[in-house]
Amino acid sequence: MADQMLVAIGGRTAWAELKNTINGSVQNRANEPTVVYAVITMDFQKPRFRIETTAQDLHLVRVINGDKSWRLRLSGNIEDVPESLMQDELRWYGAHLYRTIHRIAARDPAISLDIDDQGRLQIFADGERILWLRLDAKGEPYAFGAYSDETGSLSGPWTFQQGAIHHPTWTSSADGTWRASIRRLDLNVPLHEQMFVRPESEN
């Protein structure tokens, strides 16, 4: 099942060779602001990522990078990421869809796979399910969920392509209150430390 999926979305070799992604998407939300642009820089090699969200009168940044983590708030204040949120952020990273597909492709010995009684591909790490995937007849994921989330999210056709890598054109919460349409995807970009450095102040 995993092999079929990898063939459908670009091949095992291409996904195994990923070191990072930078994903730019337009996101539609039920609450104000209803449209934002988000850029997610995701390091697959160590638990480090940056999420920058912009809209009219909105600029938010969140960087998770060990003890150098920080965030830019709506108020314009730059502050440490609270310890109470760090574990949630790291769990999100641990179950990240595209990074987990990379780990499957790379045959990461720290994860295991099985198929549950609903026909979902499940991925486990440290004895805990970190992700499940529902695949269509071609092998493309059309729904996925992390950890104990049985509702999950939806993904559109994997027809956005960068190099050999196929990416879903859109993803959405199950109830549609959050939707994202990809606009740009960069792969294996040199992730300079400056991309994650905490600024002195918001310009």
N, CA, C and O of each residue as an XYZ file, in Angstrom:
812
protein
N       0.833     -1.207      0.000
C       0.000      0.000      0.000
C       0.869      1.261      0.000
O       0.611      2.204     -0.748
N       1.901      1.264      0.846
C       2.816      2.403      0.872
C       3.558      2.524     -0.453
O       3.778      3.633     -0.940
N       3.945      1.399     -1.037
C       4.639      1.429     -2.321
C       3.754      2.045     -3.397
O       4.213      2.863     -4.194
N       2.478      1.648     -3.419
C       1.539      2.197     -4.392
C       1.416      3.710     -4.218
O       1.393      4.452     -5.201
N       1.337      4.163     -2.977
C       1.237      5.595     -2.710
C       2.460      6.332     -3.242
O       2.328      7.354     -3.915
N       3.642      5.818     -2.943
C       4.863      6.500     -3.363
C       4.961      6.586     -4.881
O       5.389      7.609     -5.414
N       4.575      5.536     -5.573
C       4.568      5.576     -7.040
C       3.627      6.669     -7.534
O       3.947      7.392     -8.477
N       2.462      6.788     -6.890
C       1.441      7.740     -7.334
C       1.853      9.190     -7.130
O       1.391     10.071     -7.855
N       2.722      9.453     -6.147
C       3.024     10.848     -5.810
C       4.476     11.239     -6.103
O       4.993     12.210     -5.550
N       5.119     10.474     -6.974
C       6.430     10.915     -7.433
C       7.569      9.933     -7.300
O       8.640     10.147     -7.867
N       7.357      8.853     -6.557
C       8.383      7.829     -6.468
C       9.154      7.834     -5.164
O       9.370      8.882     -4.556
N       9.564      6.654     -4.742
C      10.277      6.502     -3.471
C      11.570      7.314     -3.447
O      11.868      7.977     -2.454
N      12.329      7.267     -4.524
C      13.629      7.940     -4.524
C      13.484      9.440     -4.317
O      14.202     10.032     -3.511
N      12.561     10.051     -5.040
C      12.382     11.505     -4.934
C      11.981     11.912     -3.525
O      12.516     12.878     -2.981
N      11.046     11.181     -2.931
C      10.607     11.520     -1.577
C      11.696     11.218     -0.547
O      11.854     11.963      0.420
N      12.443     10.140     -0.746
C      13.501      9.796      0.209
C      14.608     10.842      0.219
O      15.259     11.045      1.244
N      14.825     11.501     -0.901
C      15.909     12.475     -1.006
C      15.538     13.855     -0.492
O      16.389     14.744     -0.452
N      14.293     14.052     -0.102
C      13.896     15.361      0.418
C      14.601     15.660      1.740
O      14.684     14.808      2.625
N      15.096     16.864      1.850
C      15.691     17.344      3.100
C      14.832     18.431      3.740
O      14.864     18.622      4.956
N      14.064     19.143      2.911
C      13.193     20.202      3.415
C      12.220     20.618      2.330
O      12.399     20.296      1.155
N      11.199     21.331      2.736
C      10.262     21.953      1.805
C       9.960     23.372      2.280
O       9.965     23.653      3.478
N       9.696     24.258      1.322
C       9.135     25.573      1.615
C       7.853     25.676      0.806
O       7.871     25.680     -0.424
N       6.753     25.758      1.517
C       5.420     25.644      0.936
C       4.684     26.968      1.105
O       4.483     27.427      2.229
N       4.280     27.584     -0.005
C       3.484     28.808      0.058
C       2.057     28.524     -0.361
O       1.830     27.935     -1.418
N       1.087     28.934      0.451
C      -0.307     28.635      0.135
C      -1.225     29.785      0.522
O      -0.968     30.524      1.473
N      -2.304     29.913     -0.243
C      -3.403     30.795      0.137
C      -4.329     29.990      1.035
O      -4.748     28.890      0.676
N      -4.646     30.532      2.193
C      -5.509     29.834      3.147
C      -6.798     30.620      3.352
O      -6.784     31.827      3.593
N      -7.902     29.908      3.250
C      -9.223     30.485      3.504
C      -9.729     29.970      4.834
O      -9.674     28.772      5.112
N     -10.225     30.890      5.658
C     -10.634     30.536      7.013
C     -12.023     31.081      7.294
O     -12.463     32.044      6.665
N     -12.705     30.463      8.235
C     -14.054     30.901      8.584
C     -14.038     32.218      9.343
O     -14.984     33.000      9.248
N     -12.980     32.468     10.091
C     -12.886     33.678     10.904
C     -12.002     34.718     10.228
O     -11.234     34.399      9.320
N     -12.118     35.964     10.680
C     -11.288     37.039     10.151
C      -9.835     36.894     10.610
O      -9.565     36.514     11.749
N      -8.911     37.203      9.703
C      -9.107     37.485      8.283
C      -9.418     36.195      7.526
O      -8.815     35.156      7.792
N     -10.342     36.262      6.600
C     -10.805     35.043      5.938
C      -9.826     34.526      4.891
O      -9.909     33.368      4.482
N      -8.894     35.379      4.451
C      -7.883     34.950      3.483
C      -6.508     35.390      3.981
O      -6.300     36.568      4.274
N      -5.580     34.458      4.075
C      -4.200     34.768      4.450
C      -3.262     34.028      3.505
O      -3.667     33.098      2.808
N      -2.009     34.453      3.495
C      -0.973     33.735      2.763
C       0.013     33.194      3.785
O       0.503     33.936      4.636
N       0.300     31.914      3.700
C       1.179     31.270      4.678
C       2.362     30.618      3.972
O       2.208     29.969      2.937
N       3.532     30.803      4.546
C       4.746     30.152      4.053
C       5.294     29.281      5.183
O       5.619     29.776      6.262
N       5.391     27.987      4.919
C       5.890     27.039      5.912
C       7.235     26.497      5.441
O       7.327     25.847      4.400
N       8.264     26.772      6.216
C       9.599     26.240      5.958
C       9.813     25.069      6.906
O       9.878     25.248      8.122
N       9.921     23.872      6.346
C       9.944     22.646      7.141
C      11.255     21.894      6.928
O      11.536     21.422      5.826
N      12.042     21.789      7.972
C      13.298     21.043      7.940
C      12.988     19.587      8.259
O      12.482     19.286      9.339
N      13.285     18.684      7.336
C      13.009     17.265      7.551
C      14.106     16.583      8.359
O      13.906     15.470      8.847
N      15.254     17.222      8.509
C      16.404     16.568      9.119
C      16.519     16.796     10.618
O      17.163     16.013     11.316
N      15.910     17.848     11.112
C      15.870     18.082     12.555
C      14.620     18.880     12.882
O      14.077     19.550     12.003
N      14.144     18.826     14.134
C      12.865     19.464     14.485
C      12.964     20.985     14.487
O      13.168     21.625     15.518
N      12.809     21.533     13.285
C      12.961     22.967     13.092
C      12.018     23.398     11.976
O      12.019     22.806     10.896
N      11.214     24.427     12.231
C      10.350     24.947     11.176
C      10.001     26.402     11.449
O      10.141     26.902     12.565
N       9.546     27.060     10.397
C       9.128     28.463     10.465
C       7.806     28.592      9.725
O       7.672     28.099      8.605
N       6.830     29.250     10.337
C       5.545     29.519      9.699
C       5.316     31.024      9.729
O       5.281     31.635     10.797
N       5.163     31.613      8.554
C       4.911     33.051      8.447
C       3.570     33.259      7.763
O       3.338     32.744      6.670
N       2.694     34.010      8.405
C       1.336     34.233      7.915
C       1.107     35.726      7.739
O       1.349     36.516      8.651
N       0.633     36.105      6.542
C       0.408     37.515      6.257
C      -0.962     37.731      5.632
O      -1.503     36.864      4.946
N      -1.503     38.907      5.890
C      -2.741     39.392      5.287
C      -2.754     40.894      5.522
O      -1.828     41.438      6.123
N      -3.795     41.563      5.052
C      -3.884     42.991      5.327
C      -3.934     43.213      6.840
O      -4.774     42.647      7.539
N      -3.019     44.046      7.325
C      -2.935     44.363      8.755
C      -2.625     43.131      9.609
O      -2.973     43.089     10.789
N      -1.974     42.133      9.017
C      -1.627     40.923      9.769
C      -0.234     40.452      9.382
O       0.079     40.322      8.199
N       0.594     40.199     10.377
C       1.902     39.585     10.152
C       2.249     38.770     11.389
O       2.511     39.321     12.458
N       2.246     37.455     11.228
C       2.553     36.539     12.314
C       3.704     35.637     11.891
O       3.780     35.217     10.736
N       4.590     35.344     12.818
C       5.688     34.415     12.561
C       5.826     33.501     13.767
O       5.717     33.936     14.913
N       6.066     32.238     13.487
C       6.356     31.283     14.557
C       7.544     30.433     14.120
O       7.514     29.805     13.062
N       8.574     30.420     14.934
C       9.769     29.626     14.645
C       9.982     28.646     15.785
O      10.072     29.035     16.949
N      10.061     27.377     15.437
C      10.395     26.335     16.404
C      11.792     25.846     16.059
O      12.026     25.298     14.982
N      12.716     26.052     16.989
C      14.127     25.729     16.754
C      14.807     25.526     18.101
O      15.737     26.250     18.456
N      14.332     24.533     18.847
C      14.909     24.241     20.149
C      14.805     25.425     21.091
O      13.755     26.062     21.182
N      15.903     25.726     21.800
C      15.866     26.833     22.758
C      15.970     28.203     22.084
O      16.021     29.230     22.761
N      16.000     28.213     20.743
C      15.994     29.475     19.994
C      14.612     29.781     19.416
O      14.489     30.640     18.542
N      13.590     29.104     19.883
C      12.241     29.296     19.352
C      11.693     30.669     19.748
O      11.990     31.185     20.825
N      10.890     31.246     18.854
C      10.298     32.560     19.118
C       9.050     32.732     18.259
O       8.783     31.943     17.352
N       8.294     33.780     18.567
C       7.126     34.089     17.750
C       6.872     35.593     17.724
O       7.154     36.312     18.683
N       6.327     36.045     16.592
C       5.868     37.419     16.429
C       4.360     37.409     16.573
O       3.664     36.745     15.804
N       3.854     38.134     17.545
C       2.429     38.156     17.847
C       1.712     39.230     17.026
O       2.339     40.081     16.395
N       0.381     39.162     17.055
C      -0.448     40.152     16.374
C      -0.174     41.557     16.893
O      -0.278     42.531     16.148
N       0.173     41.659     18.159
C       0.467     42.948     18.786
C       1.764     43.569     18.276
O       2.022     44.750     18.510
N       2.584     42.776     17.579
C       3.896     43.232     17.147
C       5.004     42.843     18.096
O       6.178     43.069     17.806
N       4.646     42.257     19.233
C       5.647     41.824     20.204
C       6.339     40.547     19.730
O       5.707     39.648     19.175
N       7.634     40.488     19.958
C       8.406     39.281     19.685
C       8.743     38.642     21.022
O       9.277     39.299     21.916
N       8.430     37.361     21.154
C       8.576     36.712     22.454
C       8.956     35.254     22.285
O       8.849     34.697     21.192
N       9.400     34.641     23.370
C       9.660     33.207     23.380
C       8.359     32.444     23.164
O       7.291     32.894     23.579
N       8.455     31.293     22.516
C       7.300     30.400     22.444
C       7.108     29.787     23.824
O       8.041     29.189     24.359
N       5.920     29.920     24.416
C       5.714     29.383     25.762
C       5.995     27.885     25.820
O       5.669     27.144     24.893
N       6.594     27.457     26.902
C       6.893     26.036     27.078
C       5.635     25.193     26.972
O       5.683     24.051     26.515
N       4.495     25.763     27.398
C       3.227     25.033     27.345
C       2.809     24.702     25.914
O       2.032     23.772     25.695
N       3.321     25.462     24.933
C       2.988     25.208     23.532
C       4.048     24.394     22.800
O       3.770     23.835     21.739
N       5.251     24.320     23.345
C       6.345     23.670     22.633
C       6.062     22.206     22.347
O       6.342     21.723     21.250
N       5.510     21.492     23.324
C       5.227     20.078     23.104
C       4.197     19.882     22.002
O       4.313     18.955     21.200
N       3.183     20.756     21.957
C       2.191     20.674     20.878
C       2.852     20.926     19.522
O       2.554     20.242     18.543
N       3.739     21.902     19.473
C       4.426     22.212     18.221
C       5.287     21.038     17.763
O       5.315     20.713     16.575
N       5.981     20.409     18.688
C       6.847     19.291     18.332
C       6.045     18.054     17.950
O       6.478     17.269     17.106
N       4.884     17.878     18.564
C       4.014     16.768     18.152
C       3.485     17.007     16.736
O       3.398     16.074     15.937
N       3.136     18.246     16.431
C       2.690     18.572     15.070
C       3.800     18.255     14.070
O       3.549     17.665     13.019
N       5.022     18.651     14.401
C       6.164     18.341     13.543
C       6.332     16.824     13.398
O       6.606     16.324     12.307
N       6.166     16.104     14.502
C       6.364     14.662     14.491
C       5.392     13.910     13.616
O       5.684     12.798     13.176
N       4.224     14.505     13.352
C       3.205     13.852     12.529
C       2.987     14.579     11.208
O       2.008     14.316     10.509
N       3.886     15.486     10.864
C       3.716     16.296      9.654
C       3.573     15.395      8.425
O       4.362     14.471      8.227
N       2.562     15.675      7.606
C       2.208     14.789      6.502
C       3.382     14.540      5.559
O       3.742     13.389      5.313
N       3.976     15.594      5.034
C       4.989     15.421      3.992
C       6.298     14.886      4.567
O       6.986     14.097      3.919
N       6.637     15.304      5.758
C       7.834     14.749      6.397
C       7.642     13.259      6.683
O       8.582     12.477      6.543
N       6.436     12.864      7.082
C       6.188     11.448      7.360
C       6.253     10.623      6.083
O       6.770      9.506      6.096
N       5.735     11.160      4.978
C       5.867     10.454      3.699
C       7.349     10.302      3.340
O       7.764      9.254      2.846
N       8.128     11.328      3.584
C       9.586     11.226      3.377
C      10.174     10.090      4.213
O      10.998      9.320      3.719
N       9.762      9.984      5.457
C      10.295      8.934      6.326
C       9.896      7.549      5.821
O      10.686      6.607      5.896
N       8.677      7.426      5.310
C       8.253      6.152      4.713
C       9.153      5.820      3.529
O       9.653      4.702      3.408
N       9.354      6.808      2.654
C      10.161      6.590      1.453
C      11.598      6.226      1.800
O      12.216      5.399      1.130
N      12.127      6.848      2.849
C      13.513      6.603      3.257
C      13.670      5.337      4.089
O      14.775      5.007      4.522
N      12.573      4.633      4.312
C      12.571      3.426      5.137
C      13.177      3.698      6.517
O      14.021      2.943      7.000
N      12.738      4.766      7.124
C      13.201      5.141      8.458
C      12.918      3.991      9.426
O      11.760      3.610      9.597
N      13.954      3.426     10.067
C      13.732      2.289     10.966
C      12.981      2.659     12.237
O      12.548      1.776     12.977
N      12.818      3.956     12.500
C      12.118      4.388     13.713
C      10.608      4.386     13.552
O       9.887      4.642     14.516
N      10.109      4.099     12.339
C       8.662      4.034     12.137
C       8.274      2.651     11.631
O       9.096      1.919     11.080
N       7.003      2.311     11.831
C       6.451      1.062     11.305
C       5.098      1.358     10.677
O       4.452      2.355     10.999
N       4.680      0.476      9.777
C       3.450      0.678      9.025
C       2.534     -0.513      9.195
O       2.988     -1.646      9.356
N       1.232     -0.244      9.158
C       0.272     -1.330      9.012
C      -0.998     -0.782      8.381
O      -1.120      0.419      8.139
N      -1.936     -1.672      8.120
C      -3.228     -1.297      7.553
C      -4.292     -1.676      8.561
O      -4.335     -2.819      9.015
N      -5.156     -0.731      8.920
C      -6.165     -1.022      9.939
C      -7.406     -1.643      9.312
O      -7.462     -1.849      8.100
N      -8.405     -1.939     10.149
C      -9.589     -2.631      9.650
C     -10.479     -1.738      8.790
O     -11.453     -2.213      8.206
N     -10.148     -0.438      8.706
C     -10.855      0.464      7.797
C     -10.116      0.641      6.471
O     -10.549      1.402      5.606
N      -9.002     -0.066      6.322
C      -8.218      0.039      5.105
C      -7.299      1.240      5.055
O      -6.804      1.602      3.987
N      -7.064      1.864      6.208
C      -6.180      3.027      6.247
C      -4.736      2.593      6.457
O      -4.460      1.659      7.209
N      -3.825      3.276      5.789
C      -2.404      3.089      6.051
C      -2.064      3.848      7.326
O      -2.321      5.048      7.428
N      -1.482      3.142      8.306
C      -1.138      3.754      9.580
C       0.381      3.757      9.768
O       1.074      2.812      9.391
N       0.870      4.837     10.357
C       2.296      4.978     10.620
C       2.485      5.140     12.120
O       1.807      5.950     12.752
N       3.407      4.368     12.690
C       3.659      4.363     14.134
C       5.104      4.759     14.419
O       6.013      4.447     13.650
N       5.296      5.451     15.536
C       6.634      5.764     16.045
C       6.596      5.662     17.557
O       5.685      6.193     18.193
N       7.560      4.995     18.130
C       7.632      4.817     19.585
C       6.337      4.230     20.143
O       5.882      4.617     21.219
N       5.752      3.293     19.402
C       4.554      2.608     19.867
C       3.275      3.402     19.752
O       2.224      2.941     20.196
N       3.337      4.596     19.161
C       2.160      5.456     19.044
C       1.860      5.721     17.569
O       2.770      5.968     16.778
N       0.584      5.667     17.209
C       0.228      6.036     15.842
C       0.437      7.534     15.666
O      -0.106      8.333     16.430
N       1.218      7.915     14.668
C       1.442      9.338     14.422
C       0.634      9.859     13.238
O       0.394     11.062     13.135
N       0.211      8.963     12.341
C      -0.511      9.415     11.154
C      -1.294      8.261     10.554
O      -0.850      7.113     10.581
N      -2.466      8.577     10.011
C      -3.180      7.617      9.169
C      -3.508      8.281      7.839
O      -3.655      9.500      7.755
N      -3.619      7.455      6.801
C      -3.878      7.943      5.450
C      -4.926      7.067      4.785
O      -4.857      5.840      4.859
N      -5.890      7.696      4.140
C      -6.806      6.981      3.248
C      -6.347      7.234      1.816
O      -6.123      8.380      1.426
N      -6.209      6.174      1.039
C      -5.719      6.280     -0.328
C      -6.820      5.953     -1.320
O      -7.662      5.092     -1.070
N      -6.804      6.658     -2.462
C      -7.766      6.329     -3.510
C      -7.239      5.157     -4.341
O      -6.201      4.578     -4.023
N      -7.962      4.818     -5.400
C      -7.607      3.645     -6.196
C      -6.239      3.785     -6.860
O      -5.587      2.785     -7.157
N      -5.804      5.024     -7.092
C      -4.484      5.250     -7.695
C      -3.360      5.226     -6.671
O      -2.186      5.112     -7.022
N      -3.737      5.336     -5.389
C      -2.735      5.385     -4.336
C      -2.509      6.763     -3.760
O      -1.695      6.922     -2.850
N      -3.217      7.778     -4.273
C      -3.064      9.131     -3.733
C      -3.826      9.276     -2.420
O      -4.977      8.847     -2.334
N      -3.215      9.871     -1.396
C      -3.958     10.155     -0.165
C      -5.058     11.187     -0.427
O      -4.831     12.200     -1.089
N      -6.244     10.914      0.100
C      -7.326     11.901      0.007
C      -7.835     12.309      1.385
O      -8.632     13.240      1.495
N      -7.391     11.632      2.425
C      -7.727     12.010      3.798
C      -6.587     11.552      4.697
O      -5.915     10.558      4.422
N      -6.384     12.299      5.776
C      -5.296     11.959      6.696
C      -5.587     12.565      8.056
O      -6.299     13.562      8.171
N      -5.024     11.945      9.083
C      -5.200     12.456     10.434
C      -4.024     12.059     11.304
O      -3.379     11.040     11.062
N      -3.747     12.863     12.314
C      -2.602     12.637     13.194
C      -3.046     12.104     14.545
O      -4.083     12.502     15.076
N      -2.252     11.201     15.088
C      -2.442     10.685     16.441
C      -3.857     10.117     16.601
O      -4.266      9.253     15.825
N      -4.597     10.591     17.588
C      -5.921     10.024     17.881
C      -7.049     10.723     17.135
O      -8.219     10.417     17.366
N      -6.723     11.652     16.248
C      -7.743     12.383     15.488
C      -8.360     11.461     14.443
O      -7.721     11.131     13.444
N      -9.590     11.050     14.673
C     -10.262     10.150     13.744
C     -11.025     10.901     12.655
O     -11.449     10.293     11.672
N     -11.206     12.212     12.813
C     -11.890     13.011     11.791
C     -10.931     13.372     10.675
O     -11.224     13.153      9.500
N      -9.795     13.920     11.039
C      -8.751     14.198     10.076
C      -9.049     15.355      9.143
O      -9.941     16.168      9.385
N      -8.274     15.405      8.069
C      -8.366     16.451      7.050
C      -8.482     15.801      5.681
O      -8.282     14.595      5.530
N      -8.810     16.619      4.688
C      -8.976     16.145      3.316
C      -7.896     16.754      2.434
O      -7.391     17.839      2.720
N      -7.547     16.057      1.369
C      -6.601     16.618      0.403
C      -7.113     16.381     -1.004
O      -7.684     15.336     -1.317
N      -6.888     17.393     -1.852
C      -7.309     17.302     -3.237
C      -6.325     16.505     -4.066
O      -5.395     15.914     -3.518
N      -6.508     16.477     -5.376
C      -5.617     15.684     -6.227
C      -4.172     16.144     -6.110
O      -3.901     17.336     -5.964
N      -3.258     15.204     -6.174
C      -1.827     15.487     -6.015
C      -1.237     15.828     -7.385
O      -0.377     15.112     -7.899
N      -1.706     16.921     -7.962
C      -1.313     17.285     -9.319
C      -0.406     18.505     -9.376
O       0.046     18.884    -10.457
N      -0.128     19.134     -8.221
C       0.861     20.211     -8.191
C       2.231     19.542     -8.127
O       2.505     18.763     -7.214
N       3.081     19.844     -9.088
C       4.342     19.105     -9.195
C       5.535     20.047     -9.178
O       5.544     21.081     -9.846
N       6.541     19.665     -8.399
C       7.832     20.356     -8.379
C       8.901     19.282     -8.515
O       9.061     18.445     -7.627
N       9.628     19.304     -9.619
C      10.516     18.193     -9.893
C       9.688     16.921    -10.004
O       8.645     16.905    -10.659
N      10.154     15.862     -9.364
C       9.396     14.609     -9.376
C       8.311     14.570     -8.309
O       7.427     13.715     -8.358
N       8.368     15.486     -7.346
C       7.460     15.448     -6.202
C       6.073     15.945     -6.585
O       5.924     17.015     -7.175
N       5.063     15.156     -6.244
C       3.670     15.564     -6.412
C       3.135     16.011     -5.054
O       3.450     15.414     -4.024
N       2.324     17.062     -5.064
C       1.789     17.673     -3.842
C       0.303     17.920     -4.075
O      -0.086     18.227     -5.201
N      -0.542     17.796     -3.050
C      -1.967     18.068     -3.264
C      -2.205     19.529     -3.640
O      -1.569     20.430     -3.091
N      -3.112     19.754     -4.566
C      -3.431     21.125     -4.963
C      -4.111     21.876     -3.832
O      -4.004     23.099     -3.741
N      -4.800     21.161     -2.982
C      -5.441     21.792     -1.822
C      -5.551     20.796     -0.686
O      -5.546     19.583     -0.894
N      -5.651     21.334      0.521
C      -6.001     20.552      1.709
C      -7.071     21.326      2.462
O      -7.212     22.537      2.294
N      -7.826     20.613      3.297
C      -8.948     21.250      3.986
C      -9.257     20.501      5.265
O      -9.089     19.285      5.348
N      -9.713     21.251      6.267
C     -10.301     20.583      7.426
C     -11.551     19.853      6.960
O     -12.123     20.194      5.924
N     -11.972     18.864      7.708
C     -13.119     18.057      7.296
C     -14.385     18.890      7.166
O     -15.237     18.589      6.331
N     -14.524     19.939      7.984
C     -15.738     20.765      7.940
C     -15.595     21.994      7.052
O     -16.528     22.789      6.947
N     -14.442     22.161      6.413
C     -14.256     23.258      5.477
C     -13.961     24.610      6.090
O     -13.860     25.599      5.365
N     -13.818     24.684      7.409
C     -13.562     25.986      8.035
C     -12.130     26.467      7.819
O     -11.825     27.636      8.058
N     -11.260     25.580      7.373
C      -9.889     25.931      6.997
C      -9.555     25.217      5.701
O      -9.705     24.000      5.594
N      -9.097     25.991      4.706
C      -8.743     25.426      3.403
C      -7.451     26.076      2.929
O      -7.224     27.262      3.170
N      -6.619     25.319      2.269
C      -5.351     25.847      1.764
C      -5.143     25.383      0.330
O      -5.320     24.208      0.011
N      -4.763     26.331     -0.538
C      -4.459     26.033     -1.940
C      -3.000     26.378     -2.195
O      -2.585     27.520     -2.002
N      -2.230     25.404     -2.625
C      -0.796     25.632     -2.793
C      -0.530     26.571     -3.961
O      -1.187     26.496     -4.999
N       0.439     27.449     -3.776
C       0.859     28.380     -4.821
C       2.328     28.197     -5.201
O       2.716     28.485     -6.333
N       3.135     27.727     -4.273
C       4.563     27.568     -4.559
C       5.134     26.465     -3.678
O       4.738     26.303     -2.524
N       6.072     25.710     -4.243
C       6.751     24.658     -3.491
C       8.218     24.641     -3.893
O       8.548     24.439     -5.061
N       9.095     24.853     -2.916
C      10.536     24.754     -3.136
C      11.065     23.569     -2.340
O      10.618     23.305     -1.224
N      12.022     22.860     -2.928
C      12.535     21.625     -2.341
C      14.037     21.708     -2.127
O      14.769     22.274     -2.939
N      14.481     21.131     -1.014
C      15.915     20.997     -0.732
C      16.661     22.328     -0.887
O      17.705     22.418     -1.534
N      16.084     23.338     -0.273
C      16.680     24.679     -0.271
C      17.713     24.750      0.858
O      17.465     24.201      1.932
N      18.855     25.401      0.655
C      19.780     25.595      1.783
C      19.084     26.379      2.903
O      18.685     27.526      2.702
N      18.943     25.774      4.055
C      18.251     26.426      5.170
C      19.282     27.132      6.042
O      19.788     26.573      7.016
N      19.575     28.356      5.674
C      20.548     29.130      6.431
C      19.979     29.487      7.801
O      18.778     29.712      7.947
N      20.838     29.533      8.782
C      20.402     29.822     10.149
C      19.671     31.157     10.233
O      18.795     31.338     11.079
N      20.030     32.086      9.358
C      19.402     33.407      9.373
C      17.889     33.321      9.155
O      17.147     34.201      9.591
N      17.434     32.263      8.481
C      16.004     32.101      8.236
C      15.231     31.872      9.527
O      14.015     32.059      9.565
N      15.931     31.468     10.585
C      15.263     31.117     11.834
C      15.636     32.053     12.992
O      15.127     31.913     14.104
N      16.519     32.994     12.717
C      17.026     33.859     13.786
C      15.948     34.820     14.269
O      15.178     35.367     13.480
N      15.914     35.010     15.563
C      14.974     35.948     16.180
C      15.407     37.386     15.894
O      16.544     37.752     16.192
N      14.518     38.212     15.320
C      14.882     39.607     15.057
C      14.896     40.424     16.343
O      14.315     40.038     17.358
N      15.568     41.548     16.269
C      15.596     42.444     17.424
C      14.220     43.036     17.681
O      13.790     43.173     18.826
N      13.526     43.390     16.582
C      12.180     43.948     16.705
C      11.482     43.806     15.376
O      12.127     43.578     14.353
N      10.158     43.940     15.381
C       9.379     43.889     14.151
C       9.515     45.220     13.436
O       9.333     46.285     14.026
N       9.844     45.137     12.138
C       9.997     46.378     11.365
C       8.636     47.012     11.101
O       8.558     48.064     10.466
